[in-house]
Each structure stands twice: as structure tokens, then as C-alpha cells.
Amino acid sequence: MNKGASAGRVRGEVTQRSLTRQDLMRVKTRALRGRVWFMVTSRLERGIVDLTIRCVERIRSLVLARTVSEIIVRILAALENSFVKRAEKIGAEIVERISGIAVEWGNSTASNWKHDLSFARFVGVNAINAQVRRN
């Protein structure tokens, strides 16, 4: 699965092809790094994924594929949500400073910028991408 896979695409991939051990390991690694593995999954679900990684090279059972795909969909949805929340938080802080500077420079409508959630997301995503490029 590719790094930016959406939950809907994963659900479609499961029906088109069987999941492999490498697919599950990638999703688990992303979930652990994104700090959602323990928040989104129960102990039983973590056990199912871990045992599948250990024992199965490629999932062929429809029941197991359906169960694992439901877990993966929830994990990927949580990863997407955590990224959006992080982008909104970072963007809101930056937009607050930018709008303050613009108001000082005489732009009276700039005070409305801090209430625009889409603008805050945009600025936040750009800031995260700039930080990734620097590292």
C-alpha cells in the first residue's frame, strides 16, 4: 500500500487483491509512528494483526481479509485525522501571527483570516512540508 492510501482505496484493494505481510507491517509501522496504534485498536485487534503478520505471507481467507481490512481502514482514518488536526493547530498559530502583522500594516480585513479554518489547514500543511524538506 502506498504511504498516502485512503481508507476507501484500501477497502477496494482488499477486494481486488489479498493483503500481504509487508502491507500489514507498513500499516502497523505507520500507526505506531503516528501514535494511533494503541488508541484505535483493541488488544484483540492488535493480536489479530500481529498473528497475521507472523503466520501468513498473503491473506487468502475472505473472513480474515475482511476483519483485517476493517482494522486497517480505522487505522488509516485515524492517521489522516491526526495529520489534519496537527496541520490545523500549526496553521492556526502561524495565521494568528500573520494576521496580526497584516493588521499592523493597515489591512483591516486580515483580522478575519484567523477564523478561516481552510486557510489555517493550508498554511499548516505548507509548514509541515517545509519542515520535512529541511530535515
C-alpha positions as CSV (number, residue, x, y, z in Angstrom):
1,M,0.0,0.0,0.0
2,N,1.3,3.4,-0.7
3,K,2.0,5.9,2.0
4,G,-0.9,8.2,1.3
5,A,-3.5,5.4,0.8
6,S,-7.0,6.5,1.8
7,A,-9.4,4.3,3.8
8,G,-11.7,3.8,0.8
9,R,-8.9,2.8,-1.5
10,V,-7.6,0.2,1.0
11,R,-11.1,-1.3,1.2
12,G,-11.1,-1.5,-2.6
13,E,-7.6,-3.1,-2.7
14,V,-8.6,-5.8,-0.2
15,T,-11.4,-6.9,-2.5
16,Q,-9.2,-6.8,-5.6
17,R,-6.1,-8.5,-4.2
18,S,-5.1,-10.1,-1.0
19,L,-3.1,-8.3,1.7
20,T,0.5,-9.3,2.2
21,R,2.6,-9.4,5.3
22,Q,4.5,-6.4,4.0
23,D,1.3,-4.4,3.6
24,L,0.3,-5.1,7.3
25,M,3.8,-4.3,8.5
26,R,3.8,-0.9,6.7
27,V,0.4,0.0,8.2
28,K,1.4,-1.1,11.7
29,T,4.7,0.9,11.4
30,R,2.8,4.0,10.3
31,A,0.3,3.5,13.1
32,L,3.0,3.2,15.7
33,R,4.9,6.2,14.4
34,G,1.7,8.2,14.1
35,R,0.8,7.2,17.7
36,V,-2.6,5.8,16.8
37,W,-1.9,2.1,17.1
38,F,-3.0,1.7,20.7
39,M,-5.7,4.4,20.6
40,V,-7.5,2.9,17.6
41,T,-7.1,-0.8,18.1
42,S,-8.2,-3.1,20.9
43,R,-5.9,-5.7,22.4
44,L,-7.8,-8.4,20.4
45,E,-7.4,-6.5,17.1
46,R,-3.7,-5.9,17.7
47,G,-3.3,-9.6,18.3
48,I,-5.1,-10.4,15.1
49,V,-2.8,-8.2,13.1
50,D,0.3,-9.4,14.9
51,L,-0.5,-13.0,14.4
52,T,-1.4,-12.5,10.8
53,I,2.0,-10.8,10.3
54,R,3.8,-13.7,11.9
55,C,1.9,-16.6,10.4
56,V,0.6,-15.6,7.0
57,E,2.5,-14.4,3.9
58,R,-0.6,-13.5,2.0
59,I,-4.2,-13.4,3.3
60,R,-6.4,-15.7,1.3
61,S,-9.3,-16.2,3.7
62,L,-12.1,-13.8,3.0
63,V,-13.1,-13.7,6.7
64,L,-9.6,-12.8,7.8
65,A,-9.2,-10.3,4.9
66,R,-12.5,-8.6,5.9
67,T,-11.5,-8.5,9.6
68,V,-8.0,-7.1,8.9
69,S,-9.2,-4.6,6.3
70,E,-11.7,-3.2,8.8
71,I,-8.9,-2.7,11.3
72,I,-6.7,-1.1,8.6
73,V,-9.4,1.2,7.5
74,R,-9.8,2.6,11.0
75,I,-6.1,3.0,11.5
76,L,-5.7,4.9,8.2
77,A,-8.7,7.1,9.0
78,A,-7.1,7.9,12.4
79,L,-3.8,8.7,10.7
80,E,-5.5,11.1,8.3
81,N,-7.4,12.8,11.1
82,S,-4.3,13.2,13.3
83,F,-2.5,14.8,10.3
84,V,-5.3,17.2,9.7
85,K,-5.6,18.2,13.4
86,R,-1.8,18.8,13.5
87,A,-1.9,20.9,10.4
88,E,-4.9,22.9,11.8
89,K,-3.1,23.6,15.1
90,I,0.2,24.6,13.5
91,G,-1.6,26.6,10.8
92,A,-3.8,28.5,13.3
93,E,-0.7,29.6,15.3
94,I,1.0,30.9,12.1
95,V,-2.2,32.5,10.8
96,E,-2.6,34.3,14.1
97,R,0.8,35.9,13.8
98,I,0.4,36.7,10.1
99,S,-3.0,38.3,10.5
100,G,-1.6,40.4,13.4
101,I,1.2,41.6,11.3
102,A,-1.1,42.4,8.4
103,V,-3.5,44.4,10.6
104,E,-0.5,46.4,11.9
105,W,0.4,47.1,8.3
106,G,-3.1,48.5,7.7
107,N,-5.0,45.6,6.3
108,S,-8.2,45.8,8.3
109,T,-9.8,42.6,6.8
110,A,-6.8,40.5,7.9
111,S,-8.3,40.0,11.3
112,N,-10.8,37.6,9.7
113,W,-8.0,35.3,8.5
114,K,-7.6,33.6,11.9
115,H,-11.2,32.4,11.7
116,D,-10.8,30.7,8.3
117,L,-10.2,27.0,9.0
118,S,-9.3,26.2,5.4
119,F,-6.6,28.8,5.3
120,A,-5.2,27.5,8.6
121,R,-5.1,24.0,7.2
122,F,-3.4,25.3,4.0
123,V,-0.7,27.2,6.0
124,G,-0.3,24.2,8.4
125,V,0.3,21.7,5.6
126,N,2.8,24.0,3.9
127,A,4.6,24.5,7.2
128,I,4.8,20.7,7.8
129,N,6.0,20.1,4.3
130,A,8.7,22.8,4.6
131,Q,9.8,21.2,7.9
132,V,10.0,17.8,6.3
133,R,12.1,19.2,3.4
134,R,14.6,20.8,5.8
135,N,15.1,17.5,7.7
